[in-house]
Amino acid sequence: MAETQQTTLPVTVAELGERIRQSRAAFDAAVARLTPEQFL
């Protein structure tokens, strides 16, 4: 069972890292549009 799960991962480590990087970039862009008052 563990072997099946390991060989059928939906994404590779590189793809996962790229998705995380893109998600972080999008998150940072969204935060940059907010005003400091919205965090208080």
C-alpha positions in Angstrom: 0.0 0.0 0.0 2.8 2.4 0.9 4.6 1.6 -2.3 1.6 2.3 -4.4 1.1 5.7 -2.7 4.8 6.5 -3.2 4.8 5.7 -6.9 1.6 7.6 -7.7 2.4 11.0 -6.2 0.5 13.6 -8.3 3.5 15.9 -8.6 7.3 15.7 -8.3 9.3 17.5 -5.7 10.4 20.0 -8.3 6.8 20.7 -9.4 5.7 21.0 -5.8 8.5 23.5 -5.1 7.6 25.6 -8.1 3.9 25.6 -7.1 4.9 26.8 -3.6 7.1 29.5 -5.1 4.3 30.8 -7.4 1.8 30.7 -4.6 4.1 32.7 -2.4 4.7 35.3 -5.1 0.9 35.6 -5.6 0.5 35.9 -1.8 3.2 38.6 -1.5 1.6 40.5 -4.4 -1.8 40.5 -2.7 -0.3 41.6 0.7 1.5 44.5 -1.1 -1.9 45.8 -2.3 -3.3 45.9 1.3 -3.0 48.8 3.6 -1.4 48.4 7.1 -4.8 49.3 8.6 -6.3 46.1 7.3 -4.0 44.1 9.5 -5.0 45.9 12.7 
